[in-house]
Amino acid sequence: MQEAALVLESTANKFPLISLTSPAMSSLTPMPPSYSSFLFQMANDIVFQTQCIAAIVGHFNWRKVTAIYELDNGLSTGSGVVTLLSDSLRSVNSEIEHHRAFLSLSSLSDPKTAIEEELIQLKSKSNRVFIVLQFSLESAVLLFEKAKQMGTMEKGYVWIVADEIASLLESVDSSVKNITMQGVIGLKTSFADTTKSFRQFKRRFRRAYGSQYPEEEENSSPSIFALRAYDAVAAIAKAVGELEGQVITAKNLSEKLLSIDFRGLGGVIKFKDGMLAQSPTFKIINMIGKGYREIALWSVDNGFSENLVEKDGTKAKEAYLTGPIYWPGGLQT
């Protein structure tokens, strides 16, 4: 958000800004009123993620957790997310016993040693439930490699990763997931992946990705972030199209963006208070083998639920968090 504010300040009265920052930071650092009508975040408020994590923690009756995050990963709000998570955990009678800030890889001369030292500190504590909040994917992969080597991916440990990691796991080499991330639980934003428009986009995306990175073709499925980038361009195109024949100004373009309402690849694109208006549904995933399996859906309105299913001729939603779950070390529950 600090970066977005600087851009807005330098482009004031010129163009509105659609931020692809994920997750949205409005709960942490609200924009000044003078900027609010010009900044649009193609993301949901991060508070939904902290509520989802709290629901998982509450389901298993974990009373204490350890929260870790990365400093200066482009968001610079890690401590604020810890505060939000603490507030959400309070509703399920849990709390953050420890929290730890990891320096970003770019600021470290010896990242592996630095991460190992942080993990030594965490391992010395009694708590074994780790919540990985804001981490770059590169840092997260290295974190789990070192955690595996140090024995903190064994029986008795629990690791939960937030959306910005879980939603990108399909781009991680399967051998890495198979070796270092077994048993990790993650939450990733759910989107419709069976529509004709998504299948067409996926084919184009994989073709473009494969031509640039042929060795990584198997890891080229588009994430929610790629879909929202596409939807951001579509939103601008729709807003500009509605201004055809008029002089486009920052004010009228912003007004058009505020009024758009369409179903994009990533979901309903409609803004409220500068963020996506529709609250997200998260898939709860469990890493096992070379991939993962989905063990639940979660939303603010329904809690844990499964897709609409036929029961006695009627459609109903059934609360669940299916088992068995594969934990680190292979423990099944």
C-alpha positions as CSV (number, residue, x, y, z in Angstrom):
1,M,0.0,0.0,0.0
2,Q,2.9,2.4,0.7
3,E,4.0,1.8,-2.9
4,A,0.5,2.4,-4.2
5,A,0.3,5.7,-2.3
6,L,3.6,6.9,-3.8
7,V,2.4,6.1,-7.4
8,L,-0.9,7.8,-6.8
9,E,0.8,10.9,-5.4
10,S,3.0,11.1,-8.5
11,T,0.0,10.6,-10.9
12,A,-2.6,12.6,-9.0
13,N,-5.4,13.9,-11.3
14,K,-4.1,11.8,-14.2
15,F,-5.2,8.2,-14.0
16,P,-6.8,5.8,-11.5
17,L,-4.7,2.9,-10.3
18,I,-5.7,-0.7,-10.2
19,S,-3.4,-2.5,-7.8
20,L,-2.7,-6.3,-8.2
21,T,-1.2,-6.4,-4.7
22,S,-2.4,-9.5,-2.9
23,P,-3.8,-9.7,-0.4
24,A,-5.4,-6.3,-0.1
25,M,-4.1,-4.2,2.8
26,S,-7.0,-1.9,3.6
27,S,-7.5,-3.4,7.0
28,L,-3.9,-2.5,7.8
29,T,-3.1,0.8,6.1
30,P,-6.3,2.5,4.8
31,M,-5.6,4.9,2.0
32,P,-6.1,8.7,2.6
33,P,-9.5,9.9,1.5
34,S,-8.0,11.9,-1.3
35,Y,-6.7,8.7,-2.9
36,S,-9.7,6.3,-2.1
37,S,-11.6,7.2,-5.3
38,F,-8.6,6.6,-7.5
39,L,-7.2,3.3,-6.1
40,F,-8.8,0.0,-6.9
41,Q,-7.5,-3.2,-5.5
42,M,-8.0,-6.3,-7.5
43,A,-8.0,-8.4,-4.3
44,N,-10.0,-9.1,-1.2
45,D,-9.3,-7.8,2.2
46,I,-6.8,-9.9,4.1
47,V,-9.1,-10.1,7.1
48,F,-10.9,-12.9,5.2
49,Q,-7.7,-14.9,5.2
50,T,-7.1,-14.4,8.9
51,Q,-10.7,-15.5,9.7
52,C,-10.2,-18.6,7.6
53,I,-7.0,-19.5,9.3
54,A,-8.7,-19.0,12.7
55,A,-11.5,-21.3,11.6
56,I,-9.0,-24.1,10.8
57,V,-7.2,-23.5,14.2
58,G,-10.5,-23.5,16.0
59,H,-11.6,-26.7,14.3
60,F,-8.6,-28.6,15.7
61,N,-8.8,-26.8,19.1
62,W,-5.2,-25.5,18.9
63,R,-5.0,-23.0,21.7
64,K,-1.6,-21.5,20.7
65,V,0.1,-20.9,17.4
66,T,3.3,-19.4,16.1
67,A,3.0,-16.8,13.3
68,I,5.8,-16.1,10.9
69,Y,6.1,-13.6,8.1
70,E,8.6,-12.0,5.7
71,L,9.8,-8.4,6.1
72,D,9.9,-6.2,3.0
73,N,8.4,-8.7,0.5
74,G,6.7,-5.8,-1.3
75,L,3.9,-5.5,1.3
76,S,5.7,-4.3,4.4
77,T,2.7,-5.0,6.6
78,G,3.6,-8.3,8.3
79,S,3.2,-7.1,11.8
80,G,-0.2,-5.7,11.0
81,V,-1.3,-9.0,9.6
82,V,-0.2,-10.6,12.9
83,T,-2.5,-8.2,14.7
84,L,-5.4,-9.1,12.5
85,L,-4.7,-12.8,12.9
86,S,-4.5,-12.4,16.7
87,D,-8.0,-10.7,16.6
88,S,-9.4,-13.5,14.5
89,L,-7.9,-16.2,16.7
90,R,-9.5,-14.7,19.8
91,S,-12.9,-15.7,18.4
92,V,-11.9,-19.3,18.6
93,N,-10.2,-19.1,22.0
94,S,-6.8,-19.3,20.6
95,E,-3.8,-16.9,20.6
96,I,-0.4,-16.2,19.0
97,E,2.2,-17.5,21.4
98,H,5.2,-16.4,19.3
99,H,5.7,-14.5,16.1
100,R,8.8,-14.2,14.0
101,A,9.8,-11.8,11.2
102,F,12.1,-13.3,8.5
103,L,14.2,-10.9,6.4
104,S,13.6,-11.0,2.7
105,L,16.0,-13.1,0.6
106,S,17.2,-10.0,-1.3
107,S,18.5,-8.4,1.9
108,L,20.5,-11.5,3.0
109,S,24.0,-12.4,2.0
110,D,23.5,-16.0,3.2
111,P,19.7,-16.8,3.1
112,K,20.0,-20.5,4.0
113,T,22.0,-19.8,7.1
114,A,19.7,-16.9,8.1
115,I,16.5,-19.0,7.7
116,E,18.2,-21.9,9.6
117,E,19.0,-19.5,12.5
118,E,15.3,-18.3,12.6
119,L,14.1,-21.9,12.6
120,I,16.4,-22.9,15.4
121,Q,14.8,-20.1,17.5
122,L,11.3,-21.4,16.6
123,K,12.2,-25.0,17.3
124,S,13.4,-24.1,20.7
125,K,9.8,-23.1,21.6
126,S,7.2,-25.5,22.8
127,N,4.6,-24.6,20.2
128,R,4.4,-26.7,17.1
129,V,1.6,-25.0,15.1
130,F,3.2,-22.6,12.5
131,I,1.2,-20.1,10.5
132,V,3.1,-18.8,7.5
133,L,1.5,-15.5,6.6
134,Q,3.1,-13.1,4.0
135,F,6.0,-14.8,2.3
136,S,7.3,-14.7,-1.3
137,L,7.1,-18.0,-3.0
138,E,10.8,-18.2,-3.4
139,S,11.3,-17.6,0.3
140,A,8.6,-20.1,1.2
141,V,10.2,-22.9,-0.8
142,L,13.6,-22.2,0.9
143,L,11.8,-22.1,4.3
144,F,10.3,-25.5,3.8
145,E,13.6,-27.0,2.5
146,K,15.4,-25.9,5.6
147,A,12.4,-26.9,7.9
148,K,12.6,-30.4,6.4
149,Q,16.3,-30.7,7.0
150,M,16.0,-29.5,10.6
151,G,13.3,-32.0,11.5
152,T,10.4,-29.5,11.9
153,M,8.4,-31.3,9.2
154,E,8.0,-34.4,11.3
155,K,5.2,-35.9,13.3
156,G,3.7,-33.5,15.8
157,Y,4.3,-30.3,13.7
158,V,1.6,-28.4,11.8
159,W,2.2,-25.9,9.0
160,I,-0.5,-23.7,7.5
161,V,0.3,-21.4,4.6
162,A,-1.7,-18.3,3.4
163,D,-3.2,-17.7,0.0
164,E,-0.3,-15.9,-1.6
165,I,1.8,-19.1,-1.2
166,A,-0.9,-21.8,-1.6
167,S,-2.3,-20.3,-4.8
168,L,1.1,-20.4,-6.4
169,L,2.0,-24.0,-5.4
170,E,1.1,-25.4,-8.8
171,S,4.0,-23.4,-10.3
172,V,6.4,-25.2,-7.9
173,D,8.3,-28.2,-9.1
174,S,6.5,-31.4,-8.1
175,S,9.7,-32.8,-6.7
176,V,10.1,-29.9,-4.3
177,K,6.5,-30.4,-3.0
178,N,7.0,-34.1,-2.7
179,I,10.1,-33.9,-0.7
180,T,9.7,-30.8,1.5
181,M,6.0,-29.8,1.8
182,Q,4.3,-33.0,2.7
183,G,1.4,-32.4,5.2
184,V,1.3,-28.6,4.7
185,I,-2.2,-27.2,4.9
186,G,-3.0,-24.1,2.7
187,L,-5.9,-21.9,1.8
188,K,-6.3,-20.7,-1.8
189,T,-8.9,-18.5,-3.3
190,S,-11.5,-20.6,-5.1
191,F,-12.6,-19.7,-8.7
192,A,-14.6,-21.4,-11.4
193,D,-12.1,-23.5,-13.4
194,T,-14.6,-25.4,-15.6
195,T,-16.1,-22.6,-17.6
196,K,-15.4,-22.2,-21.3
197,S,-13.8,-18.8,-20.9
198,F,-11.4,-20.2,-18.3
199,R,-10.4,-23.2,-20.5
200,Q,-9.7,-20.9,-23.4
201,F,-7.6,-18.6,-21.2
202,K,-5.8,-21.5,-19.7
203,R,-4.8,-22.8,-23.2
204,R,-3.5,-19.4,-24.2
205,F,-1.7,-18.9,-20.9
206,R,0.0,-22.3,-21.1
207,R,1.0,-21.7,-24.7
208,A,2.6,-18.4,-23.9
209,Y,4.2,-19.6,-20.7
210,G,5.5,-22.8,-22.4
211,S,7.1,-20.8,-25.2
212,Q,9.1,-18.7,-22.7
213,Y,9.8,-21.5,-20.1
214,P,9.6,-24.8,-22.0
215,E,11.2,-26.7,-19.2
216,E,8.4,-25.7,-16.8
217,E,5.4,-26.5,-19.0
218,E,3.9,-28.9,-16.4
219,N,3.8,-26.1,-13.9
220,S,2.0,-23.6,-16.1
221,S,-1.6,-23.5,-14.8
222,P,-2.7,-19.9,-14.2
223,S,-3.2,-18.8,-10.6
224,I,-5.9,-16.5,-9.2
225,F,-3.4,-13.7,-9.5
226,A,-3.0,-14.3,-13.3
227,L,-6.8,-14.3,-13.6
228,R,-7.2,-11.1,-11.7
229,A,-4.5,-9.4,-13.8
230,Y,-6.5,-10.3,-16.9
231,D,-9.7,-9.1,-15.2
232,A,-8.0,-5.8,-14.3
233,V,-7.3,-5.2,-18.0
234,A,-10.9,-6.2,-18.9
235,A,-12.2,-3.8,-16.3
236,I,-10.3,-0.9,-17.7
237,A,-11.4,-1.8,-21.3
238,K,-15.0,-1.9,-20.2
239,A,-14.7,1.5,-18.4
240,V,-13.0,3.1,-21.4
241,G,-15.5,1.6,-23.8
242,E,-18.3,3.2,-21.9
243,L,-16.6,6.6,-22.3
244,E,-16.4,6.3,-26.1
245,G,-16.7,9.7,-27.7
246,Q,-16.0,11.5,-24.4
247,V,-12.8,13.2,-23.1
248,I,-11.4,10.7,-20.6
249,T,-10.4,12.2,-17.3
250,A,-9.3,10.7,-14.1
251,K,-12.6,11.5,-12.5
252,N,-14.9,10.0,-15.1
253,L,-12.7,6.9,-15.6
254,S,-12.7,6.3,-11.8
255,E,-16.5,6.7,-11.8
256,K,-16.9,4.1,-14.5
257,L,-14.6,1.7,-12.7
258,L,-16.7,2.2,-9.5
259,S,-19.8,1.2,-11.5
260,I,-18.6,-1.9,-13.3
261,D,-20.1,-5.2,-12.4
262,F,-19.3,-8.3,-14.4
263,R,-18.1,-11.8,-14.0
264,G,-14.5,-12.1,-14.8
265,L,-12.2,-15.1,-14.8
266,G,-11.4,-14.7,-11.1
267,G,-15.0,-14.1,-10.0
268,V,-17.4,-11.1,-9.8
269,I,-15.6,-7.9,-10.6
270,K,-17.3,-5.1,-8.6
271,F,-15.6,-2.7,-6.3
272,K,-16.7,-1.5,-2.9
273,D,-14.5,0.7,-0.7
274,G,-11.7,0.2,-3.3
275,M,-11.6,-3.6,-3.0
276,L,-13.5,-6.5,-4.6
277,A,-17.0,-6.5,-3.2
278,Q,-17.6,-10.2,-3.3
279,S,-16.2,-12.0,-0.3
280,P,-14.0,-15.0,-1.3
281,T,-14.4,-18.7,-0.8
282,F,-11.2,-20.5,0.0
283,K,-10.2,-24.0,-0.8
284,I,-8.5,-25.7,2.1
285,I,-5.8,-27.9,0.6
286,N,-3.5,-30.6,2.1
287,M,-0.2,-31.3,0.4
288,I,0.4,-35.0,-0.3
289,G,2.5,-36.8,-2.8
290,K,3.4,-34.5,-5.8
291,G,0.4,-32.3,-5.4
292,Y,-2.5,-31.7,-3.0
293,R,-6.0,-32.7,-2.3
294,E,-8.9,-30.4,-1.4
295,I,-10.2,-31.1,2.1
296,A,-12.8,-28.3,2.5
297,L,-14.2,-25.1,1.3
298,W,-14.6,-22.1,3.6
299,S,-16.4,-18.8,3.4
300,V,-17.5,-16.2,5.9
301,D,-21.2,-17.0,5.2
302,N,-21.0,-20.8,5.3
303,G,-18.0,-21.7,7.3
304,F,-16.6,-25.1,6.2
305,S,-18.8,-26.5,3.5
306,E,-18.8,-28.7,0.4
307,N,-20.3,-27.9,-3.0
308,L,-24.0,-28.2,-3.4
309,V,-24.9,-31.9,-3.3
310,E,-28.1,-33.8,-3.9
311,K,-29.8,-35.2,-0.8
312,D,-33.2,-36.8,-1.1
313,G,-33.9,-34.9,-4.2
314,T,-33.0,-31.5,-2.8
315,K,-29.8,-29.5,-2.8
316,A,-28.2,-28.8,0.5
317,K,-24.8,-27.7,1.9
318,E,-23.1,-29.9,4.5
319,A,-20.5,-28.6,6.9
320,Y,-17.3,-30.6,6.8
321,L,-13.6,-30.7,7.1
322,T,-12.8,-34.1,5.7
323,G,-10.4,-36.6,7.0
324,P,-8.0,-38.3,7.1
325,I,-5.6,-35.4,6.9
326,Y,-2.0,-36.1,6.0
327,W,0.1,-34.2,8.5
328,P,3.9,-33.7,8.5
329,G,5.5,-37.0,9.3
330,G,2.6,-38.9,7.8
331,L,0.2,-38.7,10.8
332,Q,-3.3,-39.4,9.7
333,T,-6.3,-38.0,11.6
